[in-house]
Amino acid sequence: GIFVGTPIYAIPFTLELFKRKQIQVLVVPFPFSILNFALPGNGLPESPKIPDSVNFIPQLSQDLIYDKNVRSSYTQQANFAVDYTYKKATLSLSYAFVRGLKFLSNRNINPVVRPISGNPVASSISGRVDTTQGDLFEFESAFDSYYNAFTISYKQKVTGRFNIFTHYTFAKAIDDFVDFRIDVNQINDSLRPALERSLSVQDLRSRFVLSGAMDIGYRKSKLLKDFRLSTIINAESGRPYNITAGADLNLSGDFPPSDRPLGLGRNTGVSPSFFTIDMRLERKFTIKEHIQVQGFLEVFNLFNQVNISEIDGIFPADANGNFTLPQKDGSHFVAPPERFRSAFAPRQLQLGFRVSF
């Protein structure tokens, strides 16, 4: 099938403000940028225009523009599945293909292409593609993605009191962009966006999920009956992360710099794997004929597993210009522990009640 996405109307509205010069982004190079802190209120006065006292240099500004040939994003999807059922058990094999087209993102179409060594300000003023303007971030529907996934699943009602469901997915996701936000895109060469094609940050190569539920109540006892225990076990392989040099190696004027060590592709790092077990114990009480109370205790991340959520991917060069990259496993660089910056939630307990009437 073909599925068309919903346009993001906030972006063209904002770009229209830039077009009419109702919004201007002033970029003042250091050390002049710190002079504003000496002014009342630690900055320039609020105004729809840049004050006359500020020496505005167009080549040091930022503008947002819209590609005239923008099209609606859409996906082409295909799915195939085979199920086999025997008594109370079902085995399923499925394949999914998703091709994303005309995705909206942005790139700087006016970077520095004739840098002046040792003088980034002069490079920004006289070394751009169009020397009369500054950074031009163009929003365009020129990005795409691929997703292929094979899933094998099994479910069975073992007894009248116990059932189980499990599935394993092997998948691969490829794209050439991160988001339509300027602050999160890390393009190495904005004039050659095709070089950004790589594994997506959403690439989850392997995922295993096991869930089950069991009635554990003792029916002959009013105190112990109607108890139900359920669990979900989730195990995932690591996800890609981008390795950058933390410096503007090609002197294109990008800030913050997103250049990668020479010869390195996008998202060549891999984060640690993910594992968690969640459990839920519940019991139903009948107060009256039409009133029921359900009490439950939920435990998330039962064994308090540390699952890393953020990696610092900046690996700067040493004094000799050499990069010390992390250990490699196959074609991926494994994130070392000293680069871990944050983790998903630790063990959490939740107690609740639900009344039905």
C-alpha positions in Angstrom: 0.0 0.0 0.0 0.9 3.7 -0.3 0.3 5.9 2.7 0.6 9.7 2.5 1.9 11.7 5.5 0.3 14.7 7.1 2.0 18.0 6.2 3.8 19.9 9.0 2.1 23.4 8.7 4.2 25.0 11.5 7.3 25.0 9.4 6.0 27.0 6.4 4.4 29.4 8.8 7.7 30.0 10.5 9.6 30.3 7.2 7.1 32.9 6.0 8.1 35.0 9.0 11.8 34.7 8.0 10.9 35.5 4.4 9.2 38.8 5.5 12.2 39.5 7.8 9.9 39.4 10.8 12.4 37.0 12.3 16.2 37.5 11.9 18.8 35.3 13.6 21.9 37.4 14.4 25.2 35.6 14.8 27.9 37.7 16.4 31.4 36.2 16.4 33.5 35.9 19.6 34.6 38.1 21.4 32.0 40.6 20.3 29.2 38.2 21.3 30.0 38.7 25.0 29.7 42.5 24.9 25.9 42.2 25.1 26.1 40.9 28.6 27.3 44.3 29.8 24.1 45.9 28.6 21.0 46.4 30.8 19.2 43.1 31.1 22.3 41.3 29.8 21.3 41.6 26.2 20.0 43.7 23.4 16.5 45.3 24.0 13.5 43.4 22.7 12.7 44.6 19.2 11.3 43.1 15.9 14.4 44.6 14.2 18.1 44.6 14.8 19.1 47.8 16.6 20.9 50.4 14.5 23.8 50.3 16.9 24.6 46.8 15.9 26.9 46.3 12.9 24.8 43.7 11.2 26.8 41.5 8.8 24.4 39.4 6.5 27.1 36.7 6.0 27.0 36.0 9.8 23.2 35.6 9.9 21.0 32.6 9.5 18.0 32.3 7.3 15.4 29.6 6.8 14.0 29.0 3.3 11.6 26.5 1.7 12.4 24.5 -1.4 9.8 25.5 -4.1 9.4 21.8 -5.1 8.4 20.4 -1.7 6.1 17.4 -1.9 4.1 15.5 0.7 5.9 12.6 2.4 4.6 9.1 1.8 5.6 5.5 2.4 5.3 2.4 0.2 4.5 -0.7 2.4 4.3 -4.4 1.8 3.6 -7.1 4.3 3.6 -10.9 4.0 2.7 -13.4 6.7 2.1 -17.1 7.1 0.3 -18.6 10.2 0.1 -22.2 11.3 -2.3 -23.2 14.1 -2.3 -26.5 15.8 -4.8 -27.0 18.7 -4.1 -24.1 21.1 -0.8 -23.0 19.6 -0.1 -20.6 16.7 3.2 -20.1 14.9 3.6 -17.1 12.6 6.2 -16.0 10.1 6.0 -12.4 8.7 8.0 -10.0 6.6 7.5 -6.2 6.5 8.9 -3.7 4.0 8.6 0.1 4.4 10.0 2.6 1.9 9.8 6.2 3.0 10.0 8.9 0.4 10.0 12.7 0.2 10.7 13.1 3.9 11.1 16.7 5.1 14.4 17.8 6.5 16.9 20.6 6.0 20.5 21.3 5.1 22.7 24.4 4.8 22.9 25.2 1.1 25.3 28.1 1.7 28.2 26.8 3.7 31.8 28.0 3.5 33.5 26.5 0.4 36.6 28.7 0.2 37.9 28.8 3.8 40.6 31.1 4.9 43.0 29.2 7.2 43.0 30.6 10.8 40.2 33.1 10.2 36.7 31.6 10.5 35.0 35.1 10.5 36.7 36.1 7.2 35.8 32.6 5.8 32.1 33.2 6.7 32.1 36.6 5.1 33.9 35.9 1.8 34.1 32.2 1.4 30.5 31.1 1.0 28.7 29.7 -2.0 26.7 33.0 -2.1 29.0 35.6 -0.6 26.1 38.1 -0.1 24.2 35.9 2.5 24.9 33.8 5.6 23.7 30.3 6.5 20.7 29.3 4.4 18.9 26.3 5.9 16.6 25.0 3.2 13.8 22.7 4.1 13.3 20.2 1.3 11.5 16.9 0.7 14.6 15.1 -0.6 15.2 12.5 2.1 14.2 8.9 2.3 14.4 5.6 4.3 14.3 1.9 4.1 13.0 -0.7 6.6 13.0 -4.5 6.3 12.0 -6.8 9.1 11.4 -10.5 9.6 9.4 -11.7 12.6 8.8 -15.1 14.0 6.2 -15.3 16.7 4.6 -18.1 18.8 1.6 -18.0 21.1 -0.1 -20.7 23.1 -2.7 -21.2 25.8 -0.9 -23.9 27.7 -3.7 -24.5 30.2 -6.9 -22.9 31.3 -4.8 -20.7 33.7 -1.7 -20.0 31.7 -0.9 -18.5 28.3 2.3 -17.4 26.6 3.3 -15.1 23.7 6.8 -14.6 22.3 8.3 -13.1 19.2 11.7 -12.3 17.7 12.3 -9.6 15.1 15.4 -9.2 12.9 15.3 -5.9 11.1 17.4 -3.2 9.4 16.6 0.5 9.0 18.5 2.9 6.7 18.0 6.6 6.1 19.9 9.8 5.2 18.6 12.2 7.8 17.8 12.5 11.5 15.0 15.1 11.9 13.7 18.3 10.4 15.1 20.2 13.4 18.3 22.2 12.6 19.8 21.6 16.1 19.8 17.8 15.9 21.0 17.3 12.3 24.6 16.3 12.1 25.5 16.6 8.4 29.2 16.2 7.5 28.9 17.9 4.1 25.7 19.7 3.5 26.3 20.0 -0.2 26.7 16.2 -0.6 23.7 14.9 1.4 23.9 11.5 -0.3 27.0 10.7 1.9 24.7 10.7 4.9 23.0 7.4 3.9 23.7 4.9 6.6 22.0 2.9 9.4 19.3 4.9 11.0 19.4 5.8 14.7 16.2 3.8 14.9 17.9 0.7 13.5 17.1 -2.1 16.0 18.7 -5.2 14.6 17.4 -7.8 17.0 14.5 -7.7 19.5 13.1 -10.5 21.6 9.9 -10.2 23.6 8.4 -12.8 25.9 5.1 -12.2 27.7 2.9 -14.5 29.7 0.0 -14.4 32.2 -1.0 -17.0 34.8 -3.9 -17.3 37.3 -2.2 -18.1 40.5 -5.1 -17.7 42.9 -6.2 -20.6 45.1 -9.9 -20.9 44.2 -10.9 -22.7 47.4 -9.8 -19.8 49.5 -11.7 -16.5 49.6 -8.5 -14.7 50.6 -6.2 -16.2 48.0 -8.4 -16.6 44.9 -8.6 -14.4 41.8 -4.9 -13.5 41.7 -3.2 -13.1 38.3 0.5 -12.7 37.6 1.8 -11.4 34.3 5.3 -10.5 33.0 7.0 -9.0 29.9 10.7 -9.7 29.1 12.2 -7.4 26.6 15.8 -7.9 25.1 17.1 -5.6 22.4 20.4 -5.2 20.6 22.3 -1.9 20.7 21.3 1.0 18.5 23.6 3.1 16.3 25.1 6.4 17.4 27.0 9.0 15.5 30.7 9.6 16.0 31.9 13.2 15.5 35.2 14.9 15.8 33.9 18.0 17.8 35.7 20.3 15.3 35.0 21.8 11.9 37.5 19.7 10.0 36.4 20.8 6.5 36.2 24.5 7.6 32.6 24.7 6.2 31.6 27.1 9.1 29.0 24.7 10.6 28.2 25.4 14.3 28.0 23.3 16.3 30.5 21.4 14.3 29.3 18.0 13.1 32.2 16.7 11.1 33.1 13.1 11.5 36.7 11.7 11.6 38.0 11.4 8.1 36.7 8.4 6.3 34.0 7.5 8.9 30.4 7.1 7.9 27.4 8.3 9.8 26.1 6.2 12.8 29.1 3.8 12.9 28.9 3.5 16.7 26.7 1.1 18.6 25.3 1.5 22.1 25.0 -1.3 24.7 22.1 -3.8 24.5 18.9 -3.3 26.4 17.2 -5.8 28.8 14.4 -5.4 31.2 11.7 -7.5 33.0 8.4 -6.0 34.1 5.9 -7.9 36.3 2.3 -7.2 37.4 0.3 -8.8 40.1 -3.5 -8.1 40.2 -6.6 -9.2 42.0 -10.3 -8.5 41.4 -12.8 -8.0 44.2 -16.6 -8.0 43.7 -18.2 -5.5 46.1 -21.7 -5.8 44.8 -23.3 -7.3 41.7 -22.3 -4.4 39.4 -19.3 -3.0 41.3 -15.8 -4.5 40.9 -12.5 -3.3 42.3 -9.2 -4.3 40.7 -6.0 -3.8 42.7 -2.6 -4.2 41.1 1.1 -4.0 41.9 3.4 -3.3 39.0 7.2 -3.5 39.0 9.2 -2.1 36.1 12.8 -3.1 35.5 12.5 -5.8 38.1 16.2 -6.5 38.5 17.2 -2.8 38.3 19.2 -3.4 35.1 21.3 -0.4 33.9 20.2 0.4 30.3 22.1 3.2 28.6 20.0 5.8 26.8 22.6 8.4 25.7 26.1 8.2 24.4 28.7 11.0 24.1 29.8 10.5 20.5 32.5 13.3 20.3 36.0 11.8 19.9 38.3 14.8 19.3 41.8 14.5 17.7 44.9 14.6 19.8 47.7 17.2 19.4 49.1 15.3 16.4 45.7 15.2 14.7 45.1 11.5 15.3 41.7 10.2 16.5 41.5 7.6 19.2 38.3 5.8 18.4 36.6 3.2 20.6 37.1 -0.6 20.2 35.5 -2.0 17.0 33.2 -5.0 16.9 32.8 -6.0 13.2 31.9 -2.8 11.4 30.7 -0.9 14.5 32.5 1.0 17.2 31.4 -0.1 20.7 30.7 2.8 23.1 33.1 2.6 26.1 31.6 3.1 29.6 33.3 6.5 30.1 31.1 7.8 27.2 27.8 6.8 28.9 25.8 10.0 29.7 22.4 8.8 30.8 20.3 5.7 31.4 16.7 4.6 31.2 14.6 4.5 34.4 15.7 2.2 37.2 13.4 -0.1 39.1 10.0 1.4 39.7 7.0 0.2 41.7 3.4 1.3 41.0 0.4 0.5 43.2 -3.1 1.2 41.9 -6.8 0.5 42.0 -9.5 0.5 39.4 -13.2 0.6 40.1 -15.7 -0.7 37.5 -19.5 -0.1 37.9 
